[in-house]
């Protein structure tokens, strides 16, 4: 008993220490909820243990009381005939026939000395069965007759819709609501660095690492098939030119990613790549910003 109590105390003390350790980093609401839940659980367990302890003491006192009363009336008191609530519960839950009375339910068969007892179905099992039926009826009424709660498929659709709107909100809040009409060229080192990462990963295979062009056209001169302004380039990357082998990237890159890589692409204009030295020749028309 003492040991369990000490263990619970130990856990109870350990949890606040956890909380203190992570104080440097702000605890998220989810973590906070978890800690509170664990504390509540510990307290509940403690109360349960103490409660059971108290009950067992009360039982001993009651037995002692009964014994004294029986002795006062001159009767013999047999404490083993007093069943604890747990024994009573077990008896009523299993409906088991005590071993000494097993002969009364013994069936006639005898298979190599193995006998069969005609026990009742255990009530706990029957409670589950009846409970299952009751639950089935409630379930059918709630989900199929009154349509009070959404079915799994509807739940899925609702969650997807919520996630979609959350995503839209997030994108809007992160400046990800950039499109081909609002995009602007950015010279910021951070933007260009991110653009380079995306370019090296997704684009260099076809446009070559220094923009000299390979399967796709080169970016080092001012000649463009689809326009050389930031808005044109953004548009080409976003929607692609699928029939010519340029994939649309809108499902793979976020709008701000496309802005970053488009800005990076434009930094190739006017450069002289070293490896391989000769850029792929001009394709398309020369881009003149004033014509925009
Ligand atoms: C599978 C090969 C391939 C990949 C990968 C690829 N492109 Fe292209 N890209 C092409 C081809 C081919 C064209 C030419 C389309 C045409 O002829 O109209 C092109 C055209 C372009 C153009 C228009 C050029 C112009 O002259 O107007 C831009 C801008 C561009 N790509 C950027 C990118 C970026 C940025 C990425 C990476 C996110 C990328 N591409 C990935 C093949 C590719």
Boltz pocket constraint, residues with backbone or C-beta under 6 A from the ligand:
constraints:
  - pocket:
      binder: B
      contacts: [[A, 198], [A, 199], [A, 202], [A, 203], [A, 204], [A, 205], [A, 206], [A, 207], [A, 215], [A, 216], [A, 217], [A, 218], [A, 223], [A, 224], [A, 225], [A, 226], [A, 227], [A, 233], [A, 236], [A, 237], [A, 241], [A, 244], [A, 245], [A, 246], [A, 247], [A, 249], [A, 261], [A, 262], [A, 265], [A, 283], [A, 284]]
      max_distance: 6.0
